[in-house]
């Protein structure tokens, strides 16, 4: 799986994210086309410059109005509200997927600002230059991530500074209220560094794209990029680092993430545990199992574990809480590496049997006859399941080319 990992050791902003995507190899034309699709090219200048921040070289992305006073009458630049920006993006020539992502990012900012300032989200204003800056940054990031062709975006644990910052709303504490609102539910901590490290735009991009936060997983790194912020002083370089690569410790294997749900139980009968397992598997759980464990007050019990895909998590969590005596469930994301799987019908002396094949880089690694298929053949011919199982596993082909799948 191709992943993008954002290392926010010095925070994140919209322009830093555009810069790091450029450093990872996204062509400048991708960003130019995205801005042109918004019909902003006649109004703004933008460009990239190679600069350094405390010895780290990277790309600095900058935008500016060609003539602010000439264009300030345009609603989408001066005093643009969220409703107008959403309409501007929706009517643009951007790819539909980029439109959807860009609108979603702005929605996150508008919801946060609306809650803080007590106005409806659609009426939230992105004042003056901030409006076109945000549009250029956000649509460029959305177009750039799509151009990279990554399947997942991950990010480091987040840090922000302390103190105060001046903005259109006055003097605000760091982290600013909008940033904290957008990042609700995402781990973040403060450092004793003065100044804002995470901007609301950077926070909204993280909340939209990143599926997890923490140290980067084991991955085969293809490229490392650096996007530069505006500050050139401070105790840490004003830089966003990103890693582009393949997730998984085994080249050639498939990799993804699953959610692991588990709860400790010492008061659930075996009958109810079995019934809960049946319901969870029927609802789409990848696996369900029980592990014996020593509970409080020396009671014997077990850990009830469920593995599932993220989109199934909500439904399965409800089943786990309603079908067992659990008062709470621990949830973790787990990296999973797996062989490519295909299936084959094999002829045996006892009839056809369905067999699962595991492939690594096109080579056959595992052969596993399906138990239910073996049991049916055994019942039909009057032999043991073991005999059918052994017969179906013999004479394994040496490569994927010899293994017609169904």
Secondary structure, DSSP 4 states (H G I P E B T S, - for coil): -EEEEEE-TT-B-HHHHHHHHHHTT--HHHHHHHHHHTT-TTTEEEEEEEEEETTEEEEEEEEEES-HHHHTTSTTTSSEEHHHHHHHHHTSSS-HHHHHHHHHHHHHHHHHHHHHHTS-GGG-EE-HHHHHHHHHHHHHHHHHHHHHT-SEEEEPPEEEEESEEEETTEEEESSPHHHHHHTTTS-EEEEEEES--B-HHHHHHHHHHEEEESSPPSEEEEEEEEEE-S---SSS--EEEEEEEEESSSTTSEEEEEEEEEEEESS--HHHHHHHHHHHHHTT-SEEEEEEEE-GGG-EEEEEEEEE-GGGHHHHHHHHHHHS--S--EEEEEEEEE-EEEEEEEEETTEEEEEEEEEETTEEEEEEE-HHHHHHHHHHHTS-HHHHHHHHHSS--SSGGG----
